[in-house]
Amino acid sequence: MTSTHAQDRAADETTGDWSPDPLLPDSEVRTLPAWRPAPGGPQWRAVAAGGAAPVLTLVRPLAQPPAPHGVVVHLHGYNDYAFATPLPDALRQAGWAYLAVDARRAGRSTRPGDVPHYQGDLREQASDLGRAVAAARTRWPDVPVVVHGHSTGGLVAALWAHAHRVRGGADALVLNSPFLSVERSWVTPLQDQALRPLARTAPLRVLAGSPSHYAARMRERWEFDTELKRPDGVPVRAGWLAAVRAGQRRVAAGLEIAVPTLVARSARSTADLGEGDDLDTVDTVLDVTTIAALAPGLGTDVREVVVEGGVHDLVLSHDEPRRAYLDALVRFLDEVADRPRG
């Protein structure tokens, strides 16, 4: 595709056929057909197993700063979608525009026949993120674009930023509790040597499935659609886990992200408990010590924010840790806005 055609497509994605968001008041959405890899590749069967006609959905608030310092593009995690209003609210108050993407088979982008939240190759979700970034650059030209990725979305965002480190990437990256390793996570460990052939022959094989006590607890404090973020959990399938593990092996080998990167995490983590106060004060999904160990290898300019009392999605934490995270995020964004742009 020529650059002119790409620019025309991005312009159309920001100006045409937006409609009221059925899930969030004072927001609007645009659904687009999603990229699919050419048939016949090594991951093709695993990719095709998720659904025949994937789409992605852009989500934006109606109220945006008239002359924003920049724009933040948000990518959600697994068993998740764009619903948490404290993030766009804080960004608007700080003078930043906001655009979210519900990636294929997640949230507003789930279609009949889709396997919810499934991807057989992380390039699927990475392409959805790339479309959102292109749309943001067209809608708000000449200002920095910062990608904000949570959990699995943080893993995808890091790999996408590495792949676009020379051209076409973001001006900065924020990773909110990124899923950089399966160690001590809710995913049942499986040897990669056994996982890869299983993903090729039976990509939809369920390897683990259990209720999400974390999602159930968040539902007590936040409003969201329990069909789109399920307290009963979403099964872990062989094709999805193989794609995630391939990405995590790449992270473990070291990335070369060339833009400022903020890695944020809770101060503590523990197992996904069914009850207790820890559900409200620690990361019960991922191991924060693993995030801390892997973060320095992501790129040349990596900063860390540790949030005492934060939960897995720091935006969904109680008031004080949520403010601490959002304040740190805004300080980072202000620094990005003040940097000269090449």
Secondary structure as GFF3:
##gff-version 3
##sequence-region A 1 342
A	DSSP	alpha_helix	3	15	.	.	.	ID=ss1
A	DSSP	beta_strand	19	20	.	.	.	ID=ss2
A	DSSP	beta_strand	27	33	.	.	.	ID=ss3
A	DSSP	alpha_helix	44	48	.	.	.	ID=ss4
A	DSSP	beta_strand	55	61	.	.	.	ID=ss5
A	DSSP	beta_strand	70	75	.	.	.	ID=ss6
A	DSSP	alpha_helix	86	93	.	.	.	ID=ss7
A	DSSP	beta_strand	96	102	.	.	.	ID=ss8
A	DSSP	three_ten_helix	107	109	.	.	.	ID=ss9
A	DSSP	alpha_helix	122	139	.	.	.	ID=ss10
A	DSSP	beta_strand	145	150	.	.	.	ID=ss11
A	DSSP	alpha_helix	152	163	.	.	.	ID=ss12
A	DSSP	beta_strand	172	176	.	.	.	ID=ss13
A	DSSP	alpha_helix	192	201	.	.	.	ID=ss14
A	DSSP	beta_strand	206	208	.	.	.	ID=ss15
A	DSSP	alpha_helix	213	221	.	.	.	ID=ss16
A	DSSP	beta_strand	236	237	.	.	.	ID=ss17
A	DSSP	alpha_helix	238	253	.	.	.	ID=ss18
A	DSSP	beta_strand	261	266	.	.	.	ID=ss19
A	DSSP	three_ten_helix	277	280	.	.	.	ID=ss20
A	DSSP	alpha_helix	288	294	.	.	.	ID=ss21
A	DSSP	three_ten_helix	295	298	.	.	.	ID=ss22
A	DSSP	beta_strand	302	307	.	.	.	ID=ss23
A	DSSP	three_ten_helix	314	316	.	.	.	ID=ss24
A	DSSP	alpha_helix	319	338	.	.	.	ID=ss25
###
